[in-house]
Amino acid sequence: MTTDQVRILVVDDHPNTANTLARALAQLGPTVDVMSAVSGREALEKVQSKGVDILFTDMIMPEMTGLELIEKMQHNPGGRPSFTYLVTAYDVPGLKVTAQRLKVNEVIVKPVRPERICLIATRAMEEMNHITRPVKNNVDGKKKFKILVADDMPDNVTLLARYLQHEGYNFVSAEDGLETLDKVRDELPDLVLLDINMPYKDGFTVLEEIRADPAVQHIPVIILTAARLDPSDVQSGLNLGADDYVTKPFDRHELMARIRTKLRVKEAEDVIRRRNRELNLLPEIGKELSARTDIKDLANVVLKRTVETLGAIQGNMIVLNTAHAVQDNYQFSLSQSSSVEVLIPDSLIKHINESRQGLIINDAQSDPLWQAGKNTSIRSAVIVPLYGRHDLLGLLILTHEEEKYFTMEHLLLLQAIASQAAIAIENAHLYTEMAQEQKRLAAVLKHAAEAILMFDGQGKLSLLNPAGEKLFTDFKAKINQPLPSGRGYDILIQMLDDVRSSDLAKSGEVLWPDQRIFTALITPIEAGGQVAILHDVTRFKDLDKVKNEFIATASHDLKNPITSISGFSHLLEHAGPLNSQQKEFVTRIQGATHTMNELVQNMMSLAQMDLEATSKHESVEMGKLLTEMADEFTPQAQTKEQTLSFTPLDSSPYINGDAFQLRQLFRNLIGNAIKYTPKGGSVSITPKLNNGNLEVNIQDNGYGIPASDLPFIFDRFYRAHNEKTSGVEGNGLGLAIVKSIIDQHDGQINVQSEVNKGTRFSVSLPYLIV
């Protein structure tokens, strides 16, 4: 067996699945190095320097499918995997043909359990010659088989013992038929060399009893005899279950060759038997665990089945808390008299958690790691960790009164059971948490001030909280019934339909039949349906209306004084000569009045929009309007030595809207582009028609907007933070007006910007005709 580790890579875009399978595969022992990845790209990065031996990959993943990953890994610098397995939820026609072309070893259809993945990996590693068969006391690779020599002649035993030791086998001997049967049952040898002529019971009788005992009937037997048997005797022996005949005196090389042949067959049969036990035990335990949500019941099922199946005298399941201290210790023993209290020290928990491996205690009385049962009947133990998705949940322990009772075969089987038990424990924890969460949710729903309504996939009401019940004053809302149309709930019904068709969240205002106003947030549910949260904002709307009326009135009242100040500042120059300082003061007054007038105009515009003043809707020719805007700002761009380019449309669309507001929209955007672009820069206006919408892109190569400011640029009085624009005048209302105008015209606006490279505003408005 090579000393290199087998590298296994598990790829699945669901992190929980990838981690679960990786943890299960890691339980195969220290000869494996398991990695996991959640995408094809991450997988390729992990194998760039050194390839993997075995690849398990999901089929459907973002960016790169499993087949694409397999194809790329065939040309990987670190080498292509020796074994490749593709996991898919559907057996799509043609998939296996493609997989065969890419030399995929097997296409695995979900659902797939971790133990099956471990079984597949084990088979692959066996073919790669990376697994040593689990045999007791396997210190030297050659001394892994135990052979029973049953012969009443000491010279024959001595000769055979020398041959067997030379080949690296362990051996035990028996002198008569009764001792042979006892040794077969006690020692469980891998092969028996059986003489026919022995005291008490001859070889044929011993063979017959061996084959009648289910516990040992699988052990191969080679009959050794000095007599020349008739063909009928040979046939009788074979009928009784002999695997081979060798006549004394025998040729040493021939005998050893026959022994090796029978051991290879027995070894293969042992693997099959072990797998059959695993296949029988694991589904049964899994079925029993899946029906339980109480950890005590889970522990009882696991311990009872494992103790009985593996022949242990006692089993313990240790459940740990988040600090890895013992929280619960569940125990099961075959009899109360053999029950022993097992107390696990922190050092053993730490050792298992650090190694992430199970271990076998061959001598519980002398092993420094085992302090749980010294001075008791316990002589050997096997311990495996119970790993959840993120941490160590506990330990599964079996004990026995014989030294060296547990083998690697026991360890592997117990690890597979532990994986199922860990999942069941986590599910039990989740069930408990879910029950608690449901209680908390019920309390939140009961005391929430907002109305919360849940609808199923057909739009029928499936849940509402007490605040939701108080919403309806003209009829009683009923579960499993849709909201009635034509009763004043049509806006909410339409929002629910929009979310159902688009599967995207939507928010907006809903006017209730009793004239209350609610903000509604409709969110789709993954399982189908929607949740609606309604918050009463009637009072805030009234306050907002008062505020807007005040702003509109104040702005209007400020307009006349500002106009007077501006007019008289211009008349000062005609009243008599002014010195240079006086002229500077007048210029400052004029600049300040211009800024104040612009602020007042913007505030009045926003107040009128907030008060939902009636806009003048008419058919506006946008090609002509955009041309006028380009002509209007050309002189301003030339003053700053900028290039203003405009690409007219081949055919002009018409928009149903307010021409004054649309001009104001593009004045603000084009004016900002010129204002925030340095001297010598460029500004472009590019309109185009796309799927019933007029899209206008206004692009500049100016100062740009920092990414941290982009989410807030449409807020009122907000100005982006940029040292280069600190001297540029502005009041932070221009883009807020732009957003309000676009909303009133059922349009959309997007912005892309990069500091020192420029900004692009994209306006999309639905048009009527071209």
C-alpha positions in Angstrom: 0.0 0.0 0.0 1.3 3.4 -0.9 1.9 5.9 1.9 0.4 8.8 -0.1 -3.0 9.9 0.9 -6.0 9.5 -1.4 -7.2 13.0 -2.4 -10.9 13.3 -2.7 -12.8 16.4 -3.9 -16.5 16.9 -3.3 -18.2 19.7 -5.3 -21.7 20.9 -4.6 -23.2 24.5 -4.7 -25.1 23.7 -1.5 -22.5 24.2 1.3 -24.3 21.9 3.7 -24.4 19.0 1.2 -20.7 19.5 0.3 -19.6 19.6 4.0 -21.8 16.7 5.0 -20.4 14.4 2.3 -16.8 15.6 3.0 -17.2 14.9 6.7 -18.5 11.4 5.9 -15.7 10.6 3.5 -13.1 11.9 6.1 -14.3 9.1 8.4 -12.7 6.5 6.1 -9.5 7.1 8.0 -6.1 8.8 7.9 -5.3 7.5 4.4 -7.8 10.0 2.8 -7.4 13.8 2.3 -10.9 15.2 1.7 -11.7 18.7 0.3 -14.9 20.4 -0.6 -15.9 23.2 -3.0 -19.1 25.1 -3.7 -18.5 25.9 -7.3 -16.6 24.7 -10.3 -14.2 27.7 -10.2 -13.3 27.0 -6.6 -12.7 23.3 -7.4 -10.3 24.2 -10.2 -8.4 26.5 -7.9 -8.0 23.8 -5.2 -6.6 21.3 -7.7 -4.4 23.7 -9.7 -1.1 22.7 -8.0 -1.9 19.1 -7.1 -4.7 16.9 -8.7 -7.2 14.7 -6.9 -7.7 10.9 -7.1 -11.5 10.8 -6.7 -14.0 13.5 -7.8 -17.6 13.7 -6.7 -19.4 16.7 -8.4 -23.0 17.9 -8.6 -24.4 18.3 -12.1 -26.4 21.6 -11.8 -24.3 24.5 -10.4 -24.1 28.2 -11.2 -21.4 29.4 -13.7 -20.1 25.9 -14.5 -22.0 22.5 -14.7 -20.5 19.3 -13.4 -19.9 18.1 -16.9 -18.0 21.3 -17.7 -15.9 20.9 -14.6 -15.1 17.2 -15.4 -14.0 18.2 -18.9 -11.7 21.0 -17.6 -10.2 18.7 -15.0 -9.2 16.3 -17.7 -6.6 18.9 -18.8 -5.7 20.0 -15.3 -1.9 20.5 -14.7 -2.1 18.5 -11.6 -3.5 15.5 -13.5 -7.0 14.2 -14.2 -8.9 12.3 -11.4 -8.6 8.5 -11.4 -12.3 8.1 -10.6 -15.0 10.6 -11.4 -18.7 10.5 -10.2 -21.5 12.8 -11.4 -24.4 13.4 -9.0 -27.7 14.6 -10.6 -31.3 15.1 -9.5 -32.7 13.9 -12.8 -31.6 11.1 -15.2 -31.8 13.3 -18.3 -31.8 11.5 -21.7 -28.4 11.7 -23.2 -26.6 12.5 -19.9 -25.1 9.1 -19.5 -23.8 9.1 -23.1 -22.1 12.4 -22.5 -20.8 11.2 -19.1 -19.4 8.1 -20.8 -17.7 10.2 -23.4 -16.0 12.1 -20.6 -15.0 8.8 -18.9 -17.3 9.3 -15.9 -17.2 6.1 -13.8 -20.8 6.4 -12.6 -23.8 8.8 -12.8 -25.5 8.8 -9.4 -29.1 9.9 -9.2 -30.3 11.7 -6.1 -31.2 11.3 -3.3 -27.9 9.9 -2.3 -26.9 9.1 1.3 -23.4 9.8 2.7 -22.8 6.1 3.4 -23.4 5.3 -0.2 -20.8 7.9 -1.2 -18.4 6.3 1.3 -19.1 2.9 -0.2 -18.4 4.1 -3.7 -15.2 5.8 -2.5 -14.1 2.7 -0.7 -14.5 0.6 -3.8 -12.5 3.1 -5.8 -9.7 3.1 -3.3 -9.6 -0.7 -3.3 -9.0 -0.6 -7.0 -6.2 1.9 -6.5 -4.7 -0.4 -3.9 -4.9 2.2 -1.2 -6.8 0.1 1.4 -5.4 -2.5 3.7 -8.0 -5.0 4.8 -9.0 -4.7 8.4 -7.4 -7.6 10.3 -6.8 -7.9 14.0 -3.3 -7.2 15.2 -2.1 -6.1 11.7 1.3 -4.9 12.7 3.2 -6.2 9.7 1.5 -6.1 6.3 2.3 -9.8 5.6 1.0 -11.0 9.0 -2.6 -10.3 8.5 -4.2 -13.7 8.1 -4.7 -16.3 10.9 -4.6 -20.0 9.9 -5.7 -22.9 12.1 -3.7 -26.1 11.6 -5.7 -29.1 12.8 -3.5 -32.2 12.9 -2.8 -34.8 15.6 0.8 -35.3 14.4 3.2 -32.8 16.1 5.7 -33.1 13.3 3.1 -32.1 10.7 2.1 -29.1 12.8 5.7 -28.0 13.2 6.4 -28.3 9.5 3.2 -26.4 8.5 3.9 -23.8 11.2 7.3 -23.1 9.7 5.9 -22.8 6.2 3.1 -20.4 7.3 5.5 -18.2 9.4 7.8 -18.0 6.4 4.9 -16.7 4.3 4.1 -14.1 7.1 0.9 -15.8 8.4 -0.2 -16.2 12.0 -1.3 -19.6 13.0 -2.9 -21.6 15.8 -3.1 -25.3 16.2 -5.4 -28.1 17.4 -4.7 -31.7 18.1 -8.2 -33.3 17.8 -11.6 -32.8 16.4 -13.1 -31.3 19.6 -10.3 -28.8 20.1 -10.5 -27.9 16.4 -14.2 -26.9 16.7 -13.5 -24.9 19.9 -10.6 -23.1 18.2 -12.6 -22.4 15.1 -15.4 -20.7 17.2 -13.1 -18.9 19.6 -10.3 -17.8 17.3 -12.3 -17.3 14.1 -9.3 -18.1 11.8 -9.2 -17.0 8.2 -8.6 -20.5 6.9 -8.4 -24.1 8.4 -5.9 -26.8 7.3 -7.9 -29.9 8.4 -6.5 -33.4 8.8 -9.1 -36.2 8.3 -7.7 -38.8 10.8 -8.0 -37.1 14.3 -9.1 -38.4 17.7 -12.7 -37.8 19.1 -14.0 -36.4 15.8 -12.6 -37.0 12.4 -12.1 -34.3 9.8 -15.4 -35.0 7.9 -17.4 -34.7 11.1 -15.6 -31.4 12.1 -16.2 -30.1 8.6 -19.9 -30.9 8.7 -20.3 -29.1 12.1 -18.4 -26.1 10.8 -20.6 -25.8 7.8 -23.7 -26.1 10.0 -22.7 -23.2 12.3 -23.8 -19.9 10.8 -21.1 -18.0 12.8 -18.2 -19.9 11.2 -19.6 -21.6 8.1 -17.9 -19.0 5.8 -14.4 -20.0 6.8 -12.6 -21.8 4.0 -11.3 -25.4 4.8 -8.5 -27.3 3.0 -8.5 -31.0 3.8 -5.0 -32.6 4.3 -4.8 -36.3 4.1 -2.1 -39.0 3.9 -4.5 -41.5 2.4 -5.4 -41.8 -1.2 -9.1 -41.1 -1.2 -11.5 -42.7 -3.7 -13.2 -40.2 -6.0 -16.4 -40.9 -4.1 -14.7 -39.8 -0.8 -13.4 -36.6 -2.5 -16.9 -35.9 -3.8 -18.4 -36.5 -0.3 -15.9 -34.1 1.2 -16.7 -31.4 -1.3 -20.4 -32.0 -0.8 -19.8 -31.3 2.9 -18.2 -28.0 2.1 -14.5 -28.6 1.7 -12.9 -25.9 -0.4 -9.9 -28.0 -1.5 -8.0 -31.2 -1.1 -4.2 -31.7 -0.6 -2.6 -35.1 -0.3 0.4 -35.7 1.9 3.3 -35.5 1.3 2.5 -32.1 -0.3 4.5 -29.7 -2.3 5.2 -26.6 -0.3 4.8 -24.2 -3.2 1.6 -25.8 -4.3 0.1 -25.7 -0.8 1.0 -22.0 -0.3 -0.5 -21.2 -3.7 -3.7 -22.9 -2.8 -3.8 -21.1 0.6 -3.3 -17.7 -1.1 -6.1 -18.5 -3.6 -8.6 -19.5 -0.9 -7.6 -16.4 1.3 -8.2 -14.1 -1.7 -11.6 -15.6 -2.2 -12.3 -15.4 1.5 -11.2 -11.8 1.7 -13.5 -10.9 -1.1 -16.4 -12.7 0.5 -15.6 -10.9 3.8 -16.0 -7.6 2.1 -19.3 -8.6 0.6 -20.5 -9.9 4.0 -19.4 -6.7 5.6 -21.2 -4.6 3.0 -24.3 -6.7 3.3 -24.4 -6.0 7.0 -23.9 -2.3 6.4 -26.6 -2.2 3.8 -29.0 -4.1 6.1 -28.2 -2.2 9.3 -27.8 1.4 8.0 -31.2 1.7 6.3 -32.9 0.1 9.2 -31.3 2.5 11.7 -31.9 5.4 9.3 -35.6 4.6 9.0 -36.0 4.4 12.8 -34.1 7.6 13.4 -36.1 9.6 10.8 -39.3 9.0 12.8 -37.9 10.4 16.0 -37.3 14.0 17.2 -36.4 13.2 20.8 -32.7 12.8 21.5 -33.2 10.2 24.2 -35.2 8.1 21.8 -32.5 8.5 19.1 -29.8 7.4 21.5 -31.7 4.4 22.6 -32.3 3.2 18.9 -28.6 3.7 17.9 -27.1 2.1 21.0 -29.5 -0.9 21.0 -29.0 -1.7 17.3 -25.2 -1.2 17.3 -24.6 -3.1 20.6 -26.6 -6.1 19.4 -25.2 -6.1 15.8 -21.5 -5.6 16.7 -21.6 -7.9 19.8 -20.5 -5.2 22.3 -21.5 -5.5 25.9 -22.4 -1.8 26.3 -22.9 1.4 24.3 -22.8 5.0 25.3 -23.8 8.1 23.4 -22.2 11.3 24.8 -23.9 14.6 23.8 -21.8 17.7 24.2 -22.7 21.3 24.6 -21.2 24.2 22.5 -18.2 24.3 24.9 -17.5 20.6 24.3 -18.5 19.7 27.9 -20.6 16.6 28.5 -24.3 17.6 28.5 -25.9 14.1 28.5 -24.6 10.5 28.7 -27.0 7.9 27.3 -26.3 4.3 27.9 -27.4 0.8 26.8 -26.1 -2.6 27.9 -27.2 -6.1 27.2 -27.7 -6.8 30.9 -27.9 -4.6 34.0 -25.3 -6.7 35.7 -22.7 -5.9 33.0 -23.5 -2.1 33.0 -20.5 0.1 33.7 -20.5 3.8 34.2 -18.4 5.4 31.5 -17.1 8.9 32.3 -15.2 10.5 29.3 -12.3 12.8 30.3 -11.8 16.2 28.5 -8.5 15.0 27.1 -10.1 12.2 25.1 -12.8 14.6 23.7 -10.0 17.1 22.8 -8.0 14.3 21.1 -11.0 13.1 19.0 -12.0 16.7 18.0 -8.4 17.6 17.0 -7.9 14.4 14.9 -11.5 14.3 13.6 -11.0 10.5 13.5 -12.5 7.6 15.4 -10.2 5.3 17.3 -9.9 1.8 18.7 -8.8 1.2 22.3 -7.3 -2.3 22.2 -6.3 -2.4 25.9 -8.5 -0.2 28.1 -6.5 -0.9 31.2 -3.2 0.4 29.8 -4.1 2.9 27.1 -3.4 6.5 28.4 -6.3 7.9 26.4 -8.9 5.7 28.1 -9.6 6.7 31.7 -13.4 6.1 31.5 -13.5 2.5 32.8 -10.2 1.6 34.5 -10.6 -1.0 37.2 -13.8 -2.3 35.5 -14.6 -5.2 33.2 -14.0 -3.1 30.1 -11.0 -4.3 28.2 -11.5 -2.7 24.7 -13.5 0.1 23.2 -14.2 1.8 19.9 -15.1 5.5 19.8 -16.3 7.6 16.9 -17.2 11.3 16.8 -20.7 12.7 16.0 -20.0 15.6 13.8 -22.7 18.1 12.8 -22.5 20.6 10.0 -20.2 22.9 12.0 -19.0 21.3 15.2 -18.6 18.2 17.3 -21.9 17.1 18.7 -20.8 14.2 20.8 -19.3 10.7 20.8 -20.6 7.2 20.1 -18.8 4.5 22.2 -19.0 0.7 22.3 -17.1 -1.4 24.9 -16.3 -5.0 25.3 -14.8 -7.2 28.1 -12.2 -8.7 25.7 -9.0 -7.0 24.7 -8.5 -6.3 21.0 -12.2 -7.1 20.3 -12.9 -4.3 17.9 -11.5 -4.1 14.4 -11.2 -1.5 11.7 -14.3 -3.1 10.2 -16.3 -2.2 13.3 -14.9 1.3 13.2 -15.9 1.9 9.6 -19.4 0.6 10.2 -19.8 2.6 13.4 -18.6 5.8 11.6 -21.3 5.3 9.0 -23.9 4.9 11.8 -22.5 8.0 13.6 -23.0 10.1 10.5 -26.7 9.2 10.4 -27.0 9.7 14.2 -25.3 13.1 13.9 -27.8 14.2 11.2 -30.7 12.9 13.4 -29.3 14.8 16.4 -29.1 18.0 14.5 -32.6 17.4 13.1 -33.8 16.9 16.7 -32.1 20.2 17.7 -33.6 21.9 14.7 -37.0 20.5 15.5 -36.8 21.8 19.1 -35.5 25.2 17.9 -38.3 25.3 15.3 -40.9 24.6 17.9 -39.5 27.4 20.1 -39.3 29.7 17.1 -42.9 29.0 16.2 -43.9 30.0 19.7 -41.8 33.2 19.4 -43.3 33.8 16.0 -46.8 33.4 17.3 -46.1 35.9 20.0 -44.6 38.4 17.5 -47.6 38.0 15.2 -50.0 38.4 18.1 -48.4 41.6 19.4 -47.2 43.2 16.2 -48.7 46.6 15.5 -48.4 46.0 11.7 -51.0 43.9 9.9 -49.5 40.7 8.6 -51.3 38.7 6.0 -50.2 35.5 4.3 -51.6 34.2 1.0 -51.2 30.9 -0.7 -50.2 30.3 -4.3 -53.9 30.8 -5.4 -54.2 34.1 -3.7 -56.3 32.7 -0.8 -55.7 34.1 2.7 -53.9 31.5 4.8 -52.9 33.5 7.9 -53.4 36.9 9.5 -52.5 38.3 12.9 -54.8 40.2 15.2 -53.8 43.5 13.7 -54.7 42.1 10.3 -58.1 41.1 11.5 -58.8 44.8 12.5 -58.0 45.9 9.0 -61.3 44.8 7.7 -64.2 46.8 8.9 -66.8 46.1 6.2 -66.5 42.3 6.1 -64.9 39.5 8.1 -61.8 38.1 6.5 -61.9 34.3 6.3 -59.0 31.8 6.0 -58.8 29.9 2.6 -60.8 32.7 0.9 -59.4 35.4 -1.4 -59.9 39.1 -0.9 -63.1 40.3 -2.5 -62.7 42.4 -5.6 -64.7 45.6 -6.2 -64.8 46.3 -2.4 -61.9 48.8 -2.3 -59.1 46.2 -2.0 -58.2 46.1 -5.7 -54.9 47.9 -5.3 -53.7 45.3 -2.8 -55.1 42.5 -5.0 -53.2 43.9 -8.0 -49.9 44.1 -6.0 -50.4 40.4 -5.0 -51.0 39.4 -8.6 -47.8 41.3 -9.7 -45.7 39.6 -7.1 -47.2 36.2 -8.0 -46.4 36.6 -11.7 -42.9 38.2 -11.3 -41.8 36.3 -8.1 -40.2 39.6 -7.0 -40.9 41.7 -3.8 -43.0 44.8 -4.3 -43.8 47.8 -2.1 -46.2 50.7 -2.5 -49.1 52.6 -0.9 -52.6 51.2 -0.6 -55.7 53.3 -0.1 -58.1 51.4 2.1 -61.9 51.6 1.6 -62.2 53.8 4.8 -59.6 56.2 3.3 -56.8 55.0 5.5 -53.4 54.9 3.8 -51.0 51.9 4.3 -47.5 51.2 3.1 -47.5 47.6 1.9 -44.6 45.3 1.4 -45.4 42.1 -0.6 -42.8 39.4 -0.5 -42.9 36.1 -2.3 -42.6 32.9 -0.3 -40.2 30.2 -1.7 -42.8 27.5 -1.2 -45.4 29.5 -3.1 -47.6 32.4 -2.0 -46.9 35.9 -0.6 -46.6 37.7 2.8 -48.1 41.2 3.0 -47.1 43.6 5.7 -49.3 46.7 6.0 -48.3 49.7 8.1 -50.8 52.5 8.7 -49.3 55.8 7.6 -52.4 57.9 7.4 -51.3 60.2 10.2 -47.9 60.6 8.7 -49.4 61.4 5.3 -51.5 64.1 6.9 -48.5 65.6 8.5 -46.5 65.3 5.3 -49.3 67.1 3.5 -49.2 70.0 6.0 -45.4 70.1 5.7 -45.6 70.3 1.9 -48.3 73.0 2.0 -46.1 75.0 4.3 -43.0 74.6 2.1 -45.1 75.6 -1.0 -46.5 78.6 0.8 -43.2 79.7 2.3 -41.4 79.2 -1.1 -44.0 81.3 -2.8 -43.8 84.0 -0.2 -40.0 84.1 -0.4 -40.1 84.4 -4.2 -41.2 88.1 -4.3 -38.6 89.4 -1.8 -35.8 87.5 -3.6 -36.9 88.9 -6.9 -36.9 92.5 -5.4 -33.4 92.0 -3.9 -32.2 90.8 -7.3 -33.9 93.7 -9.2 -32.6 96.4 -6.9 -29.1 94.9 -7.0 -29.1 95.4 -10.7 -30.5 99.0 -10.4 -27.6 100.0 -8.1 -25.3 100.1 -11.0 -27.5 102.8 -12.7 -28.0 104.9 -9.5 -24.5 106.2 -9.7 -20.9 105.2 -10.0 -19.7 102.3 -7.8 -16.2 101.6 -6.7 -14.5 98.2 -7.1 -15.4 97.0 -3.6 -19.1 98.0 -4.0 -19.2 96.3 -7.4 -17.9 93.1 -5.7 -20.6 93.3 -3.0 -23.3 93.8 -5.7 -22.0 90.7 -7.6 -22.1 88.6 -4.5 -25.7 89.8 -3.7 -26.7 88.8 -7.3 -25.1 85.4 -7.0 -26.7 84.7 -3.6 -30.1 85.8 -4.9 -29.7 83.5 -7.9 -28.9 80.5 -5.7 -31.8 81.3 -3.4 -34.2 81.7 -6.3 -33.0 78.3 -7.7 -33.5 76.7 -4.3 -37.0 78.2 -3.9 -38.0 77.1 -7.4 -36.8 73.5 -6.7 -38.6 73.4 -3.3 -41.8 74.6 -5.0 -41.5 72.0 -7.7 -41.0 69.2 -5.2 -43.8 70.5 -2.9 -46.2 70.5 -5.9 -45.2 67.0 -6.8 -45.6 65.8 -3.2 -49.0 67.4 -3.1 -49.8 65.5 -6.2 -50.7 68.7 -8.1 -52.3 67.8 -11.4 -49.7 67.5 -14.1 -50.5 68.6 -17.7 -50.5 65.3 -19.6 -50.2 65.7 -23.3 -48.5 64.0 -26.3 -44.9 65.2 -26.2 -42.6 64.7 -29.2 -39.4 63.6 -27.5 -37.1 63.9 -30.5 -37.9 67.6 -30.8 -37.6 68.1 -27.0 -34.2 66.4 -26.8 -32.9 68.4 -29.7 -34.0 71.6 -28.0 -32.2 70.5 -24.8 -29.0 69.9 -26.7 -29.2 73.2 -28.4 -29.9 75.0 -25.1 -26.8 73.6 -23.3 -24.4 73.8 -26.2 -23.3 77.4 -25.3 -22.8 76.5 -21.7 -20.6 73.5 -22.7 -18.6 75.7 -25.1 -18.0 78.2 -22.2 -16.2 75.3 -20.4 -14.5 74.2 -23.6 -16.4 70.9 -23.4 -17.7 68.7 -26.2 -21.5 68.2 -26.1 -22.6 65.5 -28.6 -26.1 64.5 -29.4 -27.3 61.6 -31.5 -30.8 62.3 -32.9 -33.3 59.5 -33.4 -34.2 58.3 -36.9 -37.9 58.5 -35.8 -39.3 60.5 -33.0 -41.4 58.8 -30.3 -44.3 60.5 -28.4 -44.7 60.3 -24.7 -47.9 61.0 -22.7 -46.6 63.4 -20.1 -45.9 66.9 -18.9 -43.6 68.7 -21.3 -42.5 71.3 -18.7 -41.5 68.5 -16.2 -39.8 66.5 -18.9 -37.7 69.6 -19.9 -36.9 70.1 -16.2 -35.8 66.5 -16.0 -33.3 66.7 -18.8 -32.2 70.2 -17.8 -31.2 68.9 -14.4 -29.3 65.8 -15.8 -27.5 67.6 -18.7 -26.8 70.7 -16.5 -25.3 68.4 -13.8 -23.2 66.6 -16.4 -21.7 69.9 -17.6 -21.4 71.3 -14.1 -19.5 68.2 -12.7 -17.2 67.7 -15.8 -13.9 69.7 -15.8 -12.9 72.1 -18.6 -12.1 70.2 -21.8 -14.3 67.2 -20.9 -17.1 65.7 -23.0 -20.8 65.1 -22.5 -23.0 62.9 -24.7 -26.8 62.5 -25.1 -27.7 59.2 -26.7 -31.4 58.2 -27.1 -32.6 54.9 -28.4 -35.9 52.9 -28.6 -36.0 49.5 -26.8 -39.0 47.3 -26.2 -41.6 50.1 -26.0 -39.4 52.4 -24.0 -37.4 55.5 -24.9 -34.0 55.1 -23.3 -31.8 58.2 -23.0 -28.2 57.8 -21.8 -26.4 61.0 -20.6 -22.7 60.2 -20.3 -19.8 62.4 -19.1 -16.2 61.8 -18.3 -16.2 64.1 -15.3 -15.4 63.8 -11.6 -17.7 60.8 -11.0 -19.6 59.8 -7.9 -18.1 57.6 -5.1 -19.7 54.2 -4.8 -20.7 54.9 -1.1 -22.8 57.9 -2.3 -24.7 56.2 -5.1 -27.5 54.8 -3.0 -28.4 58.3 -1.6 -28.0 60.6 -4.6 -31.8 60.8 -5.2 -32.4 61.9 -1.6 -33.4 65.5 -1.0 -30.5 67.9 -0.1 -28.0 65.1 -0.4 -24.7 65.9 -2.1 -22.0 63.4 -3.0 -18.7 63.7 -1.1 -15.9 64.6 -3.5 -13.1 67.0 -2.9 -13.0 68.1 -6.6 -16.7 69.1 -6.5 -16.7 70.9 -3.1 -16.6 74.3 -4.9 -19.4 73.6 -7.3 -22.7 75.3 -6.3 -25.7 73.1 -5.7 -28.5 72.5 -3.2 -29.0 68.7 -3.5 -32.5 68.9 -4.9 -32.0 68.5 -8.7 -31.8 64.7 -8.7 -34.7 64.4 -6.2 -36.8 66.4 -8.7 -35.6 64.1 -11.5 -36.6 61.0 -9.6 -40.1 62.4 -8.8 -40.7 63.4 -12.4 -39.7 59.9 -13.6 -41.9 58.2 -11.1 -44.9 60.4 -12.2 -44.2 59.2 -15.8 -43.9 55.5 -14.9 -40.3 55.5 -15.9 -37.0 54.2 -14.5 -33.6 55.7 -13.9 -30.2 54.0 -13.4 -26.8 55.4 -12.7 -23.3 54.0 -13.2 -20.3 56.0 -12.0 -16.6 55.7 -11.3 -14.6 58.3 -9.5 -12.4 60.3 -11.9 -13.8 58.4 -14.9 -17.3 59.8 -15.3 -21.0 59.1 -14.8 -23.8 57.7 -16.9 -27.5 58.3 -16.1 -29.9 56.1 -18.0 -33.5 57.2 -18.2 -36.2 54.9 -19.5 -39.7 56.2 -20.3 -42.6 54.3 -21.9 -43.7 55.9 -25.2 -47.0 55.8 -27.1 -46.2 55.8 -30.8 -43.2 56.5 -33.1 
